[in-house]
Amino acid sequence: MSTLDDWVDAACTELGLDPAVADQRAILDLARTVAHQVDRPAAPVTAFLLGIAVGSGQQLGPAVSQLRDLADRWQQ
């Protein structure tokens, strides 16, 4: 296990969540895309918004795709 795996497991335990819901690769890939194509501070905010969306009932995969597509289309 990595430090990230240990952290996710501990954070999920602390919050009463199932660690299986945390698709680390999808979340990290989205954060990287947003950081590079939008703005670095947008990455953690986007991850937070993704969490709210999933917590409100949206499916993780489609929500990630929507946000990644938005970042790909983003122009300043």
C-alpha positions in Angstrom: 0.0 0.0 0.0 1.1 3.6 -0.7 0.8 6.6 1.6 -2.1 7.7 -0.6 -3.9 4.4 -0.1 -3.3 4.6 3.6 -4.6 8.2 3.7 -7.8 7.4 1.7 -8.5 4.4 3.9 -8.1 6.5 7.1 -10.1 9.4 5.7 -12.9 7.1 4.6 -12.9 5.5 8.0 -13.0 8.9 9.7 -15.9 10.0 7.6 -17.8 6.7 7.6 -17.4 6.1 3.9 -16.6 3.0 1.9 -13.1 3.3 0.5 -14.3 1.6 -2.7 -16.1 4.8 -3.7 -12.8 6.6 -4.0 -11.6 6.0 -7.6 -8.2 7.6 -7.0 -7.0 7.4 -10.6 -10.1 9.1 -12.0 -10.0 11.8 -9.4 -6.3 12.4 -9.8 -6.5 12.4 -13.6 -9.3 15.0 -13.4 -7.4 17.2 -11.0 -4.3 17.1 -13.2 -6.4 18.0 -16.3 -8.1 20.9 -14.6 -4.8 22.1 -13.0 -3.1 22.2 -16.4 -6.0 23.4 -18.6 -7.8 25.7 -16.3 -5.8 26.8 -13.2 -4.0 25.0 -10.4 -6.3 26.3 -7.7 -9.3 25.0 -9.7 -8.1 21.4 -9.2 -9.0 20.9 -5.5 -12.2 23.0 -5.9 -13.2 20.8 -8.8 -12.5 17.7 -6.8 -14.8 19.2 -4.0 -17.5 19.9 -6.5 -17.2 16.4 -7.9 -17.7 15.1 -4.4 -20.8 17.2 -3.9 -22.2 15.9 -7.2 -21.5 12.3 -6.4 -22.9 12.8 -2.9 -26.0 14.2 -4.4 -26.6 11.1 -6.5 -24.6 11.6 -9.7 -22.5 8.7 -10.9 -18.7 9.2 -10.5 -17.7 8.2 -14.0 -20.1 10.4 -16.0 -19.5 13.3 -13.6 -15.7 13.0 -14.1 -16.3 12.9 -17.9 -18.4 16.0 -17.9 -15.9 17.9 -15.9 -13.0 16.7 -18.0 -14.8 17.7 -21.1 -15.5 21.1 -19.7 -11.8 21.5 -18.9 -10.8 20.4 -22.4 -13.1 23.0 -23.8 -12.0 25.7 -21.4 -10.6 28.9 -22.9 -9.6 32.0 -20.9 
